[in-house]
Structure formats: structure tokens, C-alpha cells
Amino acid sequence: MTIYLNVPFAQKDHAKTLGARWDPQARKWYIPEELHAQSANFSLWLTDSPPQAANQATIPSYQQSVQASSTPSDFFAAATQQPEPVLENAYPAQLEAKGKSLAALLQQVQQVLWQQFPGAQWVVAEVSNLSERRGHLYLELSETDENGRTIANAKGMIWQKQAIYIQQKFLQETQMPLAAGQKLLMLCEIKFHAQFGLSLEIQEIDSRFSLGELAQKVRQIRARLQQEGLYARNQQVPLADDFFNIAVIAPPNAAGLGDFQADAMLLQELNLCRFHYFYSSFQGAKVESEFLAAFTAVREQHLHDPFDALVIIRGGGATLDLQQLNQYSLAQQIATLSLPVLTGIGHERDNTILDEVAHSRFDTPSKVIHFIWQQILTQASTAQQNWQNIRQTSESILYGHEKQIENLWRSVEQSSQRQIHHWRQATVLPYQQLQQQAMHRLEQDKQMLTWLQQQIMQLSTQRLSEVKQDLIVLDKQITQHSLASLRMQQQQIKDWMALILNAGPNVQIARGFAVVANQKGATVTSKAQAVCENSLTLTFKDGSLLVHVATTDNEENYESR
């Protein structure tokens, strides 16, 4: 039987603390079945309070003794009293006298817990694991000490009828769904089952505590950065007067990134500013590692292609999603960066530690690119104004110099005319004198040239006559020498011809010599050649003789015909 309660809205938290539950279908609070025995605690909201005797009748004698106790020690003392048998004939009689069954012991523990914690309790724990089965949520709760060691574990559950309500409320208030890794303040009923052990049945979650825990984490990071002297370091980095090369860290395919790039592209197409994009997750387990990798890439590229600023943008999202950016390692990277960092993470009222340590913080990515536009436009306007000032000043100075030059030119022109007139007058007489001297000198030079010409003609004529006589003598000598040489050469030729004619074979034959030839007509000049022939021809002055060659052991014999 379900016992419903008439709980005013202002008293719902009090009823929830005592253990009352909400029935979303009936839209009423009710007393859980396990708390029917303590219905007197809810008498304020009962329409008809049940009689105490009826309730007491349903409680075993050892439970009544526990209820009568007023302190925890009394509760556990009463719980250790010998209870009435829970399961008849479950154990032999001799064992009953020695001890109690495990079921009985655990049932006593259950009764003690009900008495000690009759209603729901607010519990702080961290969700180490969260799973869903058939609409029910099952949580693994834990608590760790300062060294990160686990000092307590418990199971928790949220039944289906409460799960949807609690999840929607938590999401609406924190903009983040329930997930593992969160530290929660939960209103829990302590449940103990002989088979399944201790568990916590969660009735409510206070989202304000979760937000407070995250704020405490930010305070700790801020204090550490301030202690290390890093908190305001990036704000002391001078901001460039103009932007030409900017690094951007953003999540890929983010809506805010698209808005940012739309305006940045115009600057890039106009060759006013270049943008280099480095991508990182802003949610999930890889936020820290991908962010650190992006910072490393920015630092490396900055060495050979210096940036004027680093922009970090996100563009929308849940408020608690920002908490994943509240990491000391990320803030430390920004604080130690030699570039001014501009953040536009996408919230007007909520800050992250990255916004605090950055040089400048903007609400949205659009405001960041608007600031860059304004900075470039301001510098362009300033440059244009400076150009106008320079132009006007230079034109004024140039006009003044032109006037001075014009006055100086007039002065120089007048002075030069006076000087010319003066020197013209002063140079007339010297000019006339120089002219007369030049004419006289020219006349003298002309006479000298005439005399020199005559001397040259006389000397050249005399020299030519002498050379002519010399040539005549040389001609005669050459002719005589040539004739003598010719006669001598003719005589030598005759002598050589006579010699040649006297050296011929006919001449030698006439002198008594003979010419020996073989059958082919070739002259034989040695015995060795003659031995090789069968016959030889001997030519004498008066005729030829054919001879045959005969050989013996000692010498060759010749036979003539």
C-alpha cells in the first residue's frame, strides 16, 4: 500500500530529507515501503496518521529495542541482542545456540541503518563510473585523499522514475550532462540488502555544489600561478601596433571558427594579415594533450615565421564545458608565451583561467576578429592621417624652399649679370692686347713655317740626289755580281754533267770492265748473288757472253758458251 503525503512546495526539501519520494505519475510525495514503520516522522503531511500500535506490531522485538534507543551505541547494542529466529528450521539447533545466521546478522545491520539514518542524507562523492540499464542509472561513487588514494567506495543508483527528472534538472542548471569524473552533492537514502550489500539510492543532486567545486579548482590554479609569478606575465607582453601574422587555436569545424574565418579571409585576400590555424579539442579527454601539441606547434613555427599574436577561440557550448579548459598546464603555456594571447571562447559572463592569464579577453570569436579589424583599420587610418600630415608638411616645406630658391635664383641672376658686365668691361683691353699678340705670333709662325718648308725642300732634294747616285752604283755592282755568279754556276753544271757521263756503264765497259747481269737483266754485284743464278750475261765492250754457273764442293765453276 502506497502512503501519499500532502507536502507543500516550500516544505518539499524537508520531506525529501526525511526520505519521502516523488511519484511523477501521481505528482505526489509518498513514504517508501521500507519507511512505513517510521510514518510518524511524516505525520505533518499525513491526512490520516496510522496508529502506532499497528506499526509496532509489524516490527520484530529486536527492532523495537533498536527503535527505543536514542544513541548510535544504543542502536548497535540493541542490534547485537539475540534476535528471534528469522528462518525457521534453517540451521540445526546446536548451531543456533553457538551463533546466528549471516542473513540474520545482515538483517540486524539493515535495521540499525534504518534507525540510524531514517531519512535521506546529503553525501559528497565523486562519480568514478556511470552506466545506464533499462532507464536506471548506476553509479560507482568514490572518495580520495590528498594523495589521490581511494579511501571510500559505494554503489549508487537513480531509479528510472527519478533519473529523467534529475538528469534534465542537472543539465538545465549546469549546461552539462551527468558524467564520470564529476564531484556531486547528492541526497541519498542508505540501502542495505543482505545479498547486494550497501548502496545509496539517489533522490536529488545539488548542481550548485558542482559549480562551486569547479570554481574552487580555478581558485587553486590562480593562486599557484600568482605564487609562481606567471598570472599576469602574458598581459605584460606588448601588443603589436599592427597585425600581419596571427596564429589561431580552435576546435575543427566549430561554428565560431567559421564566423572568425569569414572575416579573416577578407584580411588575407587584401594581403593585410595572414592567419595560421592550429586545431585542438575543447571538450573530452584529449583537451589537454591536443592543446599542448598545438602550443608546441605554434612555438616552433614562431621561430622561423614570427607571429604578432595568438588567438584562442571556441564559439559557443555549455557553460560547464569551459571547465575542461581550466587546466594549470594550459594556463602555464599561455603565461610563458612570448606572444600576446587573445581569447574569444564564446561566453560573455563566464571566464576560464585561460581568459584570466591571457593578454586580452573577448566574449566571442566575432569580437576577436572585430578587434583585429579595428586595430588594422586604426593603424591604416593613423597611417593615412600621418601621410596627410607628412604630405601637407612636405608641401609647405617644399613651397618655402621653392620661394627661397626663387629668391636666391633672382639674386644670383642679378649678381651674375653685374659680374658679367663688370668682367666684360674689365676684359676688353686685355682681349684686344691678346688678339694683337696672337696675330703677331701667328705672322711669325707663318714666316717660320715658310722658311722651314724651304729648308726641307732643299735638304730632301739633296738627299734624293745622293741616294740616286748610290742606287746607280749598287745596280752596277748587282749586275756584275749576278753575271759572274751565273757564269760560275754554268761551269759547275757542265762539270757535273761530264762527271755523270763518265760514270755510266758504257764508259766503264770501254775502259775494260764487264757488266754481270742475270736472266732478268738485273745487275749482279756479288758472288753470293751469282751462285744463286743458273746462268749469267757478261757484257763487254764488243759484245755479250752467256755463261752457265756450275758448283763443286770447294768452289763454283763457270762454263761459257
C-alpha positions in Angstrom: 0.0 0.0 0.0 1.4 3.4 -1.0 1.1 6.2 1.6 0.9 9.6 -0.1 1.7 12.8 1.5 0.3 16.4 1.1 3.6 18.3 1.1 3.6 22.0 0.3 6.2 23.1 -2.2 8.0 25.2 0.4 8.4 22.0 2.6 9.5 19.6 -0.1 13.2 19.7 0.8 12.3 18.9 4.4 10.2 15.9 3.3 12.9 14.8 0.9 15.5 14.9 3.8 13.3 12.5 5.8 13.2 10.1 3.0 10.0 10.9 1.1 10.0 10.3 -2.6 8.2 11.9 -5.5 5.8 10.0 -7.7 5.9 11.8 -11.1 2.8 10.0 -12.4 0.7 10.8 -9.3 2.6 14.0 -8.9 2.6 13.5 -5.1 5.2 12.7 -2.5 4.9 9.3 -0.8 6.5 7.3 2.0 8.7 4.4 0.7 7.6 1.0 1.7 10.8 0.5 3.8 9.9 3.6 5.9 6.3 2.8 6.6 7.4 1.9 10.2 8.6 5.5 10.6 5.5 7.1 9.2 5.2 9.1 12.4 8.1 11.2 11.0 5.8 12.3 8.2 2.7 13.0 10.4 2.9 16.7 9.4 1.8 15.8 5.9 -0.4 12.7 6.6 -4.1 13.0 6.0 -4.8 10.1 8.3 -1.9 9.1 10.6 -1.7 5.3 11.1 -1.9 4.0 14.6 1.4 3.4 16.3 0.3 0.0 17.6 -0.3 -1.3 14.2 3.2 -0.2 13.1 4.8 -1.6 16.2 3.1 -4.9 15.6 4.9 -5.3 12.3 8.4 -4.8 13.8 10.2 -7.7 15.4 11.1 -7.4 19.1 14.8 -6.7 18.4 13.8 -3.9 16.0 11.6 -2.4 18.7 14.5 -2.3 21.1 16.6 -0.6 18.4 13.9 1.9 17.8 13.7 2.7 21.6 17.5 3.5 21.7 18.5 7.1 21.4 22.2 7.0 20.6 24.3 5.1 18.0 25.9 3.0 20.7 22.4 2.0 22.0 21.4 1.2 18.4 24.3 -1.2 17.9 24.0 -2.7 21.4 20.3 -3.5 20.8 21.1 -4.8 17.4 23.6 -7.3 18.9 20.9 -8.8 21.2 19.7 -12.3 20.4 17.0 -11.9 17.8 14.1 -14.1 17.2 14.7 -16.8 14.6 14.4 -15.3 11.2 14.3 -18.6 9.2 12.7 -21.5 11.0 14.4 -24.9 10.7 17.2 -23.3 8.6 20.0 -24.4 10.9 20.5 -27.2 13.4 19.6 -26.4 17.0 23.2 -26.9 18.2 24.4 -24.1 15.8 21.7 -21.7 16.8 23.0 -21.8 20.4 26.5 -21.0 19.2 25.9 -18.2 16.8 23.4 -16.5 14.4 23.0 -16.9 10.7 24.5 -14.4 8.2 21.1 -13.4 7.0 20.0 -12.6 10.5 23.1 -10.6 11.2 22.8 -8.6 8.0 19.1 -8.1 8.7 20.0 -6.6 12.1 22.6 -4.4 10.4 19.9 -3.3 7.9 17.5 -2.4 10.8 20.3 -0.5 12.6 21.0 1.5 9.4 17.2 2.3 9.0 17.1 3.5 12.6 20.3 5.5 12.4 19.6 7.0 9.0 15.8 7.1 8.8 15.8 9.7 6.0 17.9 10.7 3.1 21.4 12.1 3.7 23.4 14.7 1.8 26.6 12.9 0.6 29.6 14.3 -1.3 31.3 11.9 -3.6 33.0 11.6 -7.0 31.4 9.6 -9.8 34.1 7.2 -11.0 31.8 5.3 -13.4 28.3 5.9 -14.7 26.1 3.4 -16.7 22.5 3.1 -17.7 20.4 0.0 -17.9 16.6 -0.1 -18.7 16.3 3.6 -17.8 18.0 3.2 -14.4 21.3 5.0 -13.7 24.0 3.0 -11.8 26.9 5.0 -10.3 30.2 4.0 -8.8 31.0 6.5 -6.1 34.4 7.1 -4.5 36.4 9.5 -2.3 40.1 10.1 -2.5 42.6 11.7 -0.1 45.0 14.5 -0.9 47.5 11.9 -2.3 44.9 10.6 -4.7 44.4 7.3 -2.9 40.9 5.9 -2.7 39.6 5.9 0.9 35.9 5.0 0.3 33.7 3.3 -2.4 30.0 2.8 -2.7 27.4 1.9 -5.3 24.7 4.3 -6.2 21.6 4.2 -8.3 18.9 6.5 -9.6 15.7 4.7 -10.5 14.1 5.4 -13.8 11.2 7.5 -12.5 13.8 9.9 -10.9 16.6 9.6 -13.5 14.9 11.6 -16.2 14.0 14.4 -13.8 17.4 14.6 -12.1 19.3 14.5 -15.4 17.2 17.2 -17.0 17.4 19.4 -14.0 21.2 19.0 -13.7 21.7 19.7 -17.5 19.5 22.8 -17.3 21.3 24.2 -14.3 24.8 23.4 -15.3 24.6 23.1 -19.1 26.5 19.8 -18.8 25.2 16.2 -18.5 25.9 13.9 -15.7 29.2 12.1 -16.4 32.0 10.2 -14.8 34.7 12.4 -13.1 32.2 14.9 -11.6 32.1 15.6 -7.9 28.5 15.7 -6.7 26.4 16.6 -3.6 23.7 14.0 -3.6 20.6 13.5 -1.4 20.8 9.7 -0.8 18.8 7.1 1.0 21.1 4.4 2.5 20.0 1.0 1.4 21.4 -2.3 2.7 20.5 -5.7 1.3 21.6 -9.0 2.6 22.5 -10.2 -0.9 23.6 -7.0 -2.6 25.2 -5.1 0.3 25.3 -1.3 0.9 24.1 1.1 -1.8 22.9 4.7 -2.0 19.6 5.5 -3.6 20.0 9.0 -5.0 16.9 11.2 -4.8 18.4 14.6 -5.7 21.6 16.3 -6.9 22.5 19.8 -5.9 24.1 21.3 -9.0 25.2 24.4 -7.1 27.8 22.3 -5.4 29.3 21.1 -8.7 29.7 24.6 -9.9 31.3 25.5 -6.6 33.8 22.7 -6.9 34.8 23.9 -10.3 35.2 27.4 -9.0 37.4 26.1 -6.2 39.7 24.4 -8.8 40.0 27.7 -10.7 41.0 29.5 -7.5 43.7 26.9 -6.7 45.1 27.3 -10.2 45.0 31.1 -10.0 46.8 31.0 -6.6 49.5 28.7 -8.0 50.1 31.0 -11.0 50.2 34.1 -8.8 52.7 32.3 -6.4 54.9 31.4 -9.4 54.7 34.9 -10.9 53.0 33.8 -14.0 49.5 35.1 -13.6 50.0 38.5 -15.2 53.1 37.7 -17.3 51.3 37.5 -20.7 49.5 40.7 -20.0 52.9 42.5 -19.8 53.8 41.3 -23.3 53.5 44.4 -25.5 50.7 44.2 -28.1 51.7 44.9 -31.6 50.7 48.2 -33.1 49.6 46.4 -36.2 48.8 42.7 -37.1 50.5 41.0 -40.1 50.8 37.3 -39.0 48.4 35.7 -36.4 48.3 32.1 -35.1 44.8 30.7 -34.2 44.0 27.7 -32.0 40.4 26.5 -32.4 38.4 23.3 -32.5 37.9 22.0 -36.0 34.5 22.6 -37.7 33.4 24.9 -34.9 30.6 27.4 -35.7 32.6 30.2 -34.1 35.6 29.3 -36.2 33.6 29.7 -39.4 32.5 33.2 -38.3 36.0 34.1 -37.5 37.4 32.8 -40.8 34.8 34.6 -42.9 36.2 38.0 -41.7 39.8 36.8 -41.5 39.6 35.7 -45.2 38.9 39.2 -46.3 42.0 40.5 -44.5 44.1 37.7 -46.0 42.7 38.3 -49.6 43.7 42.0 -49.2 47.2 41.0 -48.1 46.7 42.8 -44.8 47.2 39.9 -42.5 47.9 36.2 -42.6 46.3 33.6 -40.4 47.7 30.1 -39.5 45.3 27.6 -37.9 46.2 25.0 -35.3 43.4 22.7 -34.2 42.6 21.2 -30.8 39.7 19.6 -29.0 38.0 21.9 -26.4 36.0 19.0 -24.9 36.7 15.4 -23.9 39.7 13.5 -22.6 42.1 14.9 -25.3 41.7 18.5 -24.5 45.0 18.9 -22.6 47.2 16.8 -24.8 45.9 18.3 -28.1 46.2 21.8 -26.6 49.8 21.2 -25.6 50.6 19.9 -29.0 49.1 23.0 -30.6 51.1 25.3 -28.3 54.3 23.4 -29.3 53.5 23.8 -33.0 52.9 27.5 -32.5 56.2 28.0 -30.7 58.2 26.0 -33.4 56.6 28.0 -36.3 57.1 31.3 -34.4 60.9 30.7 -34.5 61.2 30.9 -38.3 57.9 32.8 -39.1 57.2 35.1 -36.2 53.6 35.7 -35.2 52.2 39.0 -33.9 49.6 37.4 -31.6 48.0 34.0 -30.7 44.2 33.8 -30.8 42.3 31.1 -28.9 38.6 30.8 -29.9 35.8 28.3 -29.4 32.4 29.7 -30.2 29.6 28.6 -28.0 28.9 25.5 -26.0 27.8 24.5 -22.5 29.0 26.6 -19.5 30.5 23.6 -17.7 32.3 22.6 -20.9 34.5 25.5 -20.2 35.8 23.8 -17.1 37.8 21.4 -19.2 39.9 24.4 -20.2 40.7 25.2 -16.5 44.0 23.3 -16.6 47.2 24.5 -15.0 49.3 23.2 -17.8 47.3 25.2 -20.4 47.4 28.4 -18.3 51.1 28.0 -17.8 51.7 27.7 -21.5 49.8 30.9 -22.2 51.5 32.7 -19.3 55.0 31.8 -20.6 54.3 32.5 -24.2 56.3 35.4 -25.7 53.2 36.4 -27.8 50.2 38.3 -26.7 47.3 35.9 -26.4 43.7 37.0 -27.3 40.9 34.7 -26.2 37.3 34.5 -27.6 36.0 31.3 -26.1 32.4 32.3 -26.5 30.8 33.3 -23.2 30.0 36.9 -22.1 29.7 36.2 -18.3 31.7 33.0 -17.8 35.5 33.1 -17.7 38.1 30.4 -17.7 41.6 30.6 -16.2 42.8 30.9 -19.8 40.9 34.2 -20.1 42.4 35.5 -16.9 46.1 34.9 -17.9 45.6 35.9 -21.5 46.7 39.4 -22.6 43.1 40.3 -23.7 39.8 38.6 -23.2 36.8 38.8 -25.6 33.3 37.4 -25.3 33.1 35.7 -28.7 35.3 34.9 -31.7 33.5 37.6 -33.7 34.6 40.2 -31.2 38.2 39.0 -31.5 38.3 39.3 -35.3 36.4 42.6 -34.9 39.2 43.9 -32.6 41.8 42.8 -35.2 39.9 44.5 -37.9 39.6 47.7 -35.8 43.3 47.5 -34.9 44.3 47.2 -38.6 41.8 49.9 -39.6 43.0 52.2 -36.8 46.6 51.7 -37.9 45.6 52.3 -41.5 43.7 55.4 -40.6 46.6 56.6 -38.4 49.0 55.8 -41.3 46.7 57.7 -43.7 46.5 60.7 -41.3 50.2 60.6 -40.9 50.6 60.5 -44.6 48.3 63.5 -45.0 50.3 65.3 -42.3 53.6 64.4 -43.9 52.2 65.5 -47.3 51.0 68.8 -46.0 54.1 69.4 -44.1 56.4 68.4 -47.0 54.3 70.6 -49.4 54.6 73.5 -47.0 58.3 73.0 -46.6 58.7 72.5 -50.4 56.8 75.7 -51.1 59.0 77.6 -48.7 62.1 76.1 -50.2 60.8 76.9 -53.7 60.3 80.5 -52.7 63.8 80.6 -51.2 65.3 79.1 -54.3 63.4 81.5 -56.5 64.7 84.5 -54.5 68.2 83.0 -54.5 67.9 82.5 -58.3 66.9 86.1 -58.8 69.7 87.3 -56.6 72.2 85.0 -58.3 70.9 86.1 -61.7 71.2 89.8 -60.9 74.6 89.3 -59.3 75.8 87.2 -62.2 74.7 89.9 -64.7 76.5 92.6 -62.7 79.6 90.4 -62.6 79.4 89.6 -66.3 79.1 93.3 -67.1 82.0 94.1 -64.8 84.3 91.4 -66.2 83.2 92.2 -69.8 84.4 95.7 -69.3 87.4 94.6 -67.5 88.4 92.1 -70.2 88.0 94.3 -73.3 91.5 95.8 -73.2 93.3 92.5 -72.3 91.3 90.9 -75.1 92.5 93.4 -77.6 96.0 93.0 -76.4 95.8 89.2 -76.6 94.3 89.5 -80.1 97.2 91.7 -81.3 99.8 89.4 -79.7 98.1 86.4 -81.2 98.1 88.0 -84.7 101.8 89.0 -84.4 102.7 85.5 -83.2 100.7 83.9 -86.0 102.6 86.0 -88.5 105.9 85.0 -87.0 104.9 81.3 -87.0 103.8 81.6 -90.6 107.2 83.0 -91.7 109.0 80.4 -89.7 106.9 77.6 -91.4 107.7 79.1 -94.9 111.4 79.0 -94.1 111.2 75.5 -92.7 109.4 74.4 -95.7 112.1 75.7 -98.0 114.8 74.1 -95.9 113.0 70.8 -96.0 112.7 71.0 -99.8 116.4 71.8 -100.2 117.6 69.1 -97.9 115.2 66.5 -99.4 116.3 67.3 -103.0 120.0 67.0 -102.0 119.4 63.7 -100.2 117.4 62.3 -103.1 120.3 63.1 -105.4 122.7 61.3 -103.2 120.5 58.3 -102.8 120.0 58.2 -106.6 123.8 58.0 -107.2 124.1 55.3 -104.6 121.4 53.3 -106.3 123.1 53.6 -109.7 126.4 52.2 -108.2 124.5 49.4 -106.4 122.7 48.5 -109.6 126.0 48.1 -111.5 127.5 46.1 -108.7 124.5 43.8 -108.6 124.6 43.3 -112.3 128.3 42.4 -112.3 128.0 40.0 -109.4 124.9 38.4 -111.0 126.7 37.8 -114.3 129.8 36.3 -112.5 127.7 34.1 -110.4 125.7 32.9 -113.4 128.9 32.0 -115.3 130.2 30.1 -112.3 127.0 28.1 -112.0 127.1 27.3 -115.7 130.6 25.9 -115.4 129.6 23.8 -112.4 126.7 22.3 -114.3 129.0 21.4 -117.1 131.4 19.7 -114.7 128.7 17.7 -113.1 127.3 16.6 -116.4 130.7 15.4 -117.5 131.2 13.5 -114.3 127.8 11.9 -114.7 128.5 10.9 -118.3 131.9 9.4 -117.3 130.4 7.4 -114.6 127.9 5.5 -116.9 128.3 1.7 -117.6 129.3 2.1 -121.3 132.2 4.3 -120.2 133.2 1.7 -117.7 132.9 -1.1 -120.3 135.0 0.9 -122.7 137.7 1.2 -120.1 137.9 -2.7 -119.9 135.3 -3.5 -117.3 132.4 -6.0 -117.8 128.8 -5.8 -116.5 127.3 -9.1 -115.0 123.5 -9.5 -115.2 121.1 -12.3 -114.6 118.4 -13.5 -117.0 116.1 -10.8 -115.9 118.6 -8.1 -116.7 119.3 -7.2 -113.0 123.0 -6.4 -112.3 124.8 -9.0 -110.2 127.4 -7.4 -107.9 128.5 -10.3 -105.6 129.5 -13.9 -105.7 126.6 -14.8 -103.4 124.2 -13.4 -106.0 125.9 -15.2 -108.8 125.8 -18.7 -107.1 122.0 -18.4 -106.9 121.7 -18.0 -110.7 121.8 -20.8 -113.3 123.2 -18.5 -116.0 124.7 -15.0 -116.2 125.2 -12.5 -119.0 128.6 -10.8 -119.3 128.6 -7.6 -121.2 131.9 -6.4 -122.8 133.0 -3.5 -125.0 132.5 -5.5 -128.1 129.6 -7.8 -127.2 127.8 -10.0 -124.6 128.6 -13.6 -123.4 126.2 -16.1 -121.8 127.7 -18.3 -119.2 126.4 -21.2 -117.0 127.2 -21.4 -113.4 128.4 -24.8 -112.1 129.1 -25.5 -108.4 131.5 -28.0 -106.8 132.3 -28.9 -103.2 135.1 -26.4 -103.0 134.2 -23.7 -105.4 131.9 -22.8 -108.2 132.9 -23.3 -111.9 131.6 -21.3 -114.7 131.0 -22.7 -118.2 130.9 -20.4 -121.1 129.3 -20.6 -124.5 
